[in-house]
Amino acid sequence: MKTVRFVKMHGAGNDFVLVDDRAGDFPCEHRLIAAMATRPSGIGCEGVILVQHSDTADFKMRFFNPDGSEADLCGNGARCVAAFAREIGAAAGKVMRFETAAGFVDAEILDDDLVRIAIPDPKGLGDDFVVAGVPHKIVPVENLAKTDVEGEGRRIRMSDEFAPDGTNVDFVCYRAPDRVLVRTYERGVEAESFACGTGSVAAAVVGVAQHGLRFPVRVKTAGGYELIVGGIKTDAGFSEITLTGPVKRVFEGEIDLDSLGVVPE
């Protein structure tokens, strides 16, 4: 029997299972992670996050989508992992740096329920496509309520244009001078998410680049929470991008991985 302790958290409605894996003994088997994330037979979440040892930062963050695939970065997950790392002692104070597959992320815990992260500079604004740690296709719309996020999002996410890995798809209403409304079809979740941190960043930088918005940009998520995207725009591009928003510790527990019924490959 393999029992794993975990903490459940959410960032702006985006929920995660977080595990202290500094010992490096968590079985990173994709089917097992998918079973953990499945509702209602597993714990249920939009991502599984491991805190691991790092030789170059306070710790390393590994992020797995609920389908078991691994992603380079998750913005709301990164804010949650900062709070979790402080709780377990992986970070000594309120300011920390951690390693991700997308690069180093700096984080600051502003208070018990508010975290700000600084993420790697976004890349590529051609044709409303942005890599903000992970890829996002921005689709400006006038009426979010009438937008077919599931159907149209799935079509774009699976289109040949973004093969083979696909993309996240963000449907965005821009409200000058500094407000954005976003609904996201999330790759790996394969459904609409209550919030997407990197999607909020992508929507904000496109808004500043192409729709006359200015930093800081306030982003209203599908779950009703607000995220704030800060940054600097110059002729050379964007820099010093930050994402600030709420985090909430929901509960802690333990799970017997054998109970998930996944046979090791």
WOWOQUI-V99942 format. One record per pair of residues at least 24 apart in sequence whose ideal C-beta (glycine too) atoms are under 6 Angstrom apart, sorted by the first residue. I is the first residue (numbers start at 1). GAP is how many residues later the second one is. D is the distance in whole Angstrom. If there is no record, write none. Layout:
BEGIN
I;GAP;D
I;GAP;D
END
This chain:
BEGIN
1;255;6
1;257;5
2;255;4
3;251;5
3;253;5
4;251;6
5;249;5
7;77;6
7;245;5
8;242;4
8;243;5
9;71;4
9;240;5
10;238;5
11;65;3
11;68;5
11;69;5
11;236;5
12;64;6
12;183;4
12;209;5
12;213;4
12;215;6
12;233;5
12;234;6
13;181;4
13;182;5
13;210;3
13;212;6
14;32;6
14;62;4
14;180;6
14;181;4
15;30;5
15;31;5
16;29;5
16;31;5
16;33;5
16;61;5
16;64;5
17;26;5
17;28;5
17;31;5
18;31;5
18;66;5
19;31;5
20;31;5
20;68;5
21;29;4
21;31;5
22;31;5
26;24;6
30;38;3
31;37;6
31;231;5
32;230;5
33;31;5
33;35;5
34;33;6
34;34;4
35;225;4
35;227;5
37;29;4
46;143;6
47;27;6
47;30;5
49;28;5
49;32;5
51;34;6
51;39;5
54;45;5
57;40;5
57;41;5
57;42;4
58;33;5
58;38;5
58;39;6
58;40;6
59;26;6
59;31;4
59;39;5
60;39;4
61;37;5
61;39;5
65;123;3
66;123;6
67;121;5
69;119;5
71;63;6
72;29;4
72;30;4
72;61;6
72;62;6
73;27;5
73;29;4
73;60;3
73;61;6
75;122;2
75;123;4
75;168;5
76;119;6
76;121;4
78;27;5
78;39;5
79;36;4
79;38;6
79;168;5
80;167;5
82;25;4
82;33;5
83;32;6
83;164;5
102;31;4
113;133;5
114;132;6
115;132;5
116;126;6
116;128;4
117;126;5
118;124;5
119;122;6
121;117;6
121;118;5
122;83;5
122;116;6
125;84;5
128;78;6
130;72;4
132;66;4
132;69;4
132;70;5
133;65;5
134;64;5
135;32;4
136;32;5
136;34;5
136;63;5
136;66;4
137;30;5
137;32;5
138;32;5
138;34;6
138;65;6
138;68;5
139;32;5
140;32;6
141;30;5
144;29;5
144;37;6
144;39;5
147;24;5
149;34;5
149;36;6
149;43;5
153;32;2
157;28;6
157;30;6
168;31;6
170;29;4
170;33;5
172;31;5
174;33;5
174;37;4
176;36;5
177;37;6
178;35;6
178;36;6
178;39;5
178;40;6
179;39;5
180;27;6
180;37;6
180;39;5
181;39;5
182;37;6
183;39;5
194;28;5
194;29;4
195;26;4
195;28;5
197;46;5
200;27;5
200;29;6
201;28;5
201;42;6
204;25;4
205;33;5
208;25;5
END
